[in-house]
Amino acid sequence: MNPKKKLILDSALSCFIRKGYHASSIQEIAEEAGIAKGLVYFYFKSKEDLLHSCLKYHFERITIEVKRHLDTDNLSPRERLSGMLRYMFTNSAEHSDLIKILMREQAIHVNDELAAFFVQMRMNSLHTFSDLIIGIYGEDSRTYAIDAASILQAMCNEYTFYLLFNNNFSEADRLVAYIVDRLDDIVGGMIARGAKPLIDYSSIGSSHDEMVRYFEGEKNGWVKPIVDFKVQLDKIKINDTQREELISSIQIMEAEFESETPNKIVIKGMLAYIRSLDLKQLQEPADRLETILNQLN
């Protein structure tokens, strides 16, 4: 991740936790980061966009750490599951202020991109749980693995809220053991009854694809090239005037693509200016944006 962007995200998280989302201003976040306010707006178009990026950044770090726990070769599937649950509960304790702010400040809007990210994260968790369940209980549990993983996921969510509001994370180890014991009951009962599962791999896959398509939509194809422009802008050597004009061009294109009826002439003008600089690093994202632009109605 770009160091400046990471600095802004860390500073914003610090402000949101200390003051709350609505009470924090972009100016205060910039001062916390020790940068100009305009630089925040270069990377994030609004405070809401910054919040969404903070949440993705926070949960991506959790995902990386969870994967590290799972990649430990000398542990059994049961020990991996216990370690993963213990980390999840401990991390919730460490970031309890942020979680409580998000729960309290319900006016925070979750955009389509962030919603799609949460859908993907939830699906990754479901598949991780189901793989561990099969590893613990064997092939007899495969038919019920997604059902059991869904129940396990629900238990984790509910007990996290309980621990948060009782401020009693000293019970985390006891809770992990309790949940794994309940999973024994659940999976054992499913296998013993031999009933048809409610959810299986084929049904969960199709519903996931449908949810992602719903939230992401076709219009977001322009997002990655715009991000690529911003990343490359930190690397290329140009004078201050050109840099300011490039920043302005990127922001104008971003605003047009986000509108209900993007002005193709304006976007083409910005792309023409970018191409006129003859900077190799910007040609590939410019080509992709032009392709997307030509596909617009």
C-alpha positions in Angstrom: 0.0 0.0 0.0 1.1 3.5 -0.8 2.8 4.9 2.4 0.9 8.2 2.3 -2.4 6.4 1.9 -1.5 4.1 4.9 -0.6 7.1 7.0 -4.0 8.7 6.3 -5.9 5.5 7.0 -4.1 5.0 10.4 -4.7 8.7 11.3 -8.4 8.5 10.3 -8.9 5.3 12.4 -7.2 7.0 15.4 -9.5 10.0 15.0 -12.7 7.9 14.5 -11.9 5.8 17.6 -11.0 8.8 19.7 -13.8 11.3 18.7 -16.3 9.2 16.7 -17.0 9.3 13.0 -19.4 12.3 12.8 -17.3 14.4 15.2 -14.1 13.9 13.2 -13.3 16.3 10.4 -11.0 15.9 7.4 -8.9 18.8 8.7 -8.4 17.0 12.0 -7.4 13.8 10.2 -4.9 15.7 8.0 -3.4 17.4 11.1 -3.1 14.0 12.8 -1.3 12.7 9.7 0.9 15.8 9.5 -0.2 16.5 5.8 -2.1 19.0 3.9 -5.9 18.6 3.8 -5.9 18.5 0.0 -3.8 15.4 0.0 -6.5 13.6 1.9 -9.0 14.5 -0.8 -6.6 13.3 -3.5 -6.8 9.8 -2.1 -10.3 9.9 -0.7 -13.2 11.9 -2.3 -15.1 12.3 1.0 -15.0 11.5 4.7 -17.5 8.7 4.0 -15.1 7.2 1.4 -12.3 7.5 3.9 -14.4 5.6 6.5 -15.2 2.8 4.0 -11.5 2.5 3.1 -10.6 2.4 6.8 -13.0 -0.5 7.3 -11.6 -2.4 4.4 -8.1 -1.7 5.6 -8.9 -2.9 9.1 -10.6 -6.1 8.0 -8.0 -7.0 5.4 -5.4 -6.9 8.2 -7.5 -9.3 10.2 -7.8 -11.6 7.2 -4.0 -11.7 6.8 -3.5 -12.5 10.5 -6.2 -15.2 10.4 -4.5 -16.8 7.4 -1.2 -16.8 9.3 -2.9 -18.7 12.1 -4.3 -21.3 9.6 -1.0 -21.8 7.9 0.6 -23.3 11.0 1.5 -26.9 9.8 2.1 -28.4 13.2 -1.4 -27.9 14.5 -4.5 -30.1 14.0 -7.6 -28.7 12.4 -9.3 -28.5 15.8 -6.3 -26.5 17.1 -6.4 -24.2 14.0 -10.1 -23.5 14.6 -9.5 -22.7 18.2 -6.6 -20.4 17.4 -8.6 -18.6 14.7 -11.5 -18.1 17.1 -9.2 -16.9 19.9 -7.6 -14.4 17.6 -11.0 -13.1 16.4 -12.2 -12.5 19.9 -8.9 -11.0 21.0 -8.9 -8.6 18.0 -12.4 -7.6 18.8 -11.3 -6.7 22.3 -8.4 -4.6 21.0 -10.6 -2.7 18.6 -13.8 -2.6 20.7 -14.0 1.2 20.5 -14.1 1.1 16.7 -16.7 -1.6 16.7 -18.9 0.2 19.2 -18.7 3.4 17.2 -19.9 1.7 14.1 -22.8 0.1 16.0 -23.7 3.3 17.6 -23.4 5.7 14.7 -26.1 4.0 12.5 -26.2 7.0 10.1 -23.0 5.7 8.5 -23.8 4.6 5.0 -22.3 1.5 3.6 -21.7 1.9 -0.1 -22.0 -0.9 -2.8 -18.3 -1.5 -3.0 -17.9 -2.0 0.8 -21.0 -4.1 0.9 -19.5 -6.4 -1.8 -16.3 -6.5 0.2 -18.2 -7.7 3.3 -20.0 -10.3 1.2 -16.7 -11.6 0.0 -15.2 -11.6 3.4 -18.2 -13.4 4.9 -17.9 -16.0 2.1 -14.2 -16.5 2.7 -14.9 -17.1 6.4 -17.7 -19.6 5.6 -15.4 -21.6 3.4 -12.6 -21.5 5.9 -14.9 -22.7 8.7 -16.3 -25.5 6.4 -12.8 -26.7 5.5 -11.9 -26.9 9.2 -15.1 -28.7 10.0 -14.4 -31.4 7.4 -10.8 -31.6 8.7 -12.1 -32.1 12.3 -15.0 -34.4 11.7 -14.0 -36.2 8.5 -15.8 -37.0 5.3 -19.1 -37.8 7.0 -19.4 -34.1 7.8 -18.9 -32.8 4.3 -22.6 -32.8 3.5 -23.3 -30.6 6.5 -20.1 -28.5 6.5 -21.7 -25.3 5.1 -24.7 -25.6 7.4 -22.5 -26.1 10.4 -20.1 -23.3 9.3 -23.1 -20.9 9.0 -24.2 -21.8 12.5 -20.6 -21.4 13.8 -20.4 -17.9 12.1 -23.6 -16.9 13.8 -22.4 -18.0 17.2 -19.2 -16.1 16.8 -21.0 -12.9 15.9 -23.5 -13.1 18.8 -20.9 -13.9 21.4 -18.6 -11.1 20.2 -21.4 -8.7 21.0 -21.8 -10.3 24.4 -18.1 -9.9 25.2 -18.0 -6.4 23.9 -20.8 -5.1 26.1 -19.9 -7.1 29.2 -16.2 -6.0 28.9 -15.2 -9.5 29.8 -12.7 -10.7 27.3 -11.0 -12.6 30.1 -13.5 -15.3 29.3 -12.3 -15.6 25.7 -10.5 -18.9 26.2 -13.4 -20.3 28.0 -15.7 -19.1 25.2 -13.6 -20.7 22.5 -13.7 -24.1 24.3 -17.5 -23.7 24.8 -18.1 -22.9 21.1 -16.0 -25.8 19.8 -17.8 -28.1 22.2 -21.2 -26.8 20.8 -19.8 -27.5 17.3 -19.2 -31.1 18.3 -22.9 -31.3 19.3 -24.1 -29.6 16.1 -22.1 -31.6 13.6 -22.5 -34.9 15.6 -26.3 -34.3 15.6 -26.5 -33.6 11.9 -24.5 -36.7 11.0 -26.6 -38.9 13.4 -29.9 -37.7 12.0 -28.8 -37.9 8.4 -31.3 -35.3 7.2 -30.9 -33.3 4.0 -28.8 -30.2 4.5 -30.4 -26.8 4.3 -27.4 -25.2 2.5 -24.8 -26.9 0.4 -21.8 -25.8 -1.7 -23.7 -25.4 -4.9 -26.4 -23.2 -3.4 -24.0 -21.0 -1.4 -21.9 -20.5 -4.5 -24.7 -19.2 -6.6 -26.1 -16.9 -3.9 -22.7 -15.5 -3.3 -22.2 -14.7 -7.0 -25.6 -13.1 -7.2 -24.9 -10.9 -4.1 -21.5 -9.7 -5.5 -23.1 -8.9 -8.9 -25.8 -6.9 -7.1 -23.5 -4.8 -5.0 -20.6 -4.3 -7.4 -22.5 -3.7 -10.6 -20.9 -3.1 -14.0 -20.3 0.6 -13.3 -17.4 -0.1 -11.0 -15.1 -1.3 -13.8 -13.6 2.2 -13.9 -12.5 2.2 -10.2 -9.2 0.2 -10.6 -7.8 2.3 -13.5 -8.5 5.4 -11.4 -6.7 3.9 -8.5 -3.8 2.9 -10.7 -3.5 6.5 -11.9 -3.2 7.7 -8.2 -0.6 5.0 -7.4 1.5 5.9 -10.4 1.3 9.6 -9.7 3.4 9.1 -6.6 6.1 7.4 -8.6 6.5 9.5 -11.7 8.8 12.5 -11.9 7.0 15.6 -13.1 6.9 19.3 -12.1 4.5 20.7 -9.5 2.2 22.3 -12.2 1.9 19.1 -14.1 1.2 17.1 -10.9 -1.6 19.5 -9.8 -3.1 19.3 -13.3 -3.0 15.6 -13.3 -4.6 15.4 -9.8 -7.4 17.7 -11.1 -7.9 15.6 -14.2 -8.1 12.4 -12.2 -10.6 13.9 -9.8 -12.8 15.3 -12.6 -12.9 11.9 -14.3 -13.7 10.2 -11.1 -16.6 12.6 -10.4 -18.0 12.1 -14.0 -17.9 8.3 -13.8 -19.7 8.4 -10.5 -22.5 10.6 -11.9 -25.7 9.0 -13.3 -24.9 10.4 -16.8 -21.1 10.6 -17.2 -20.1 13.3 -19.6 -18.0 11.4 -22.2 -16.6 14.5 -23.8 -15.2 15.8 -20.5 -13.6 12.4 -19.7 -12.1 12.1 -23.2 -10.6 15.6 -22.7 -9.0 14.6 -19.4 -7.6 11.4 -21.0 -6.3 13.4 -24.0 -4.4 15.7 -21.5 -3.0 12.6 -19.7 -1.8 11.1 -23.0 -0.2 14.4 -24.1 2.2 14.1 -21.2 3.6 10.9 -22.8 4.2 9.2 -19.5 4.6 5.4 -20.0 3.2 4.5 -16.6 -0.2 6.2 -17.3 -0.8 4.8 -20.7 -2.2 1.4 -19.6 -4.8 2.7 -17.2 -5.7 5.4 -19.8 -6.3 2.6 -22.4 -8.5 0.7 -19.9 -10.6 3.8 -19.1 -11.1 4.6 -22.8 -12.3 1.1 -23.4 -14.8 1.4 -20.5 -15.8 4.8 -21.7 -16.6 3.5 -25.2 -18.9 0.9 -23.6 -21.1 3.4 -21.8 -24.5 4.1 -23.3 
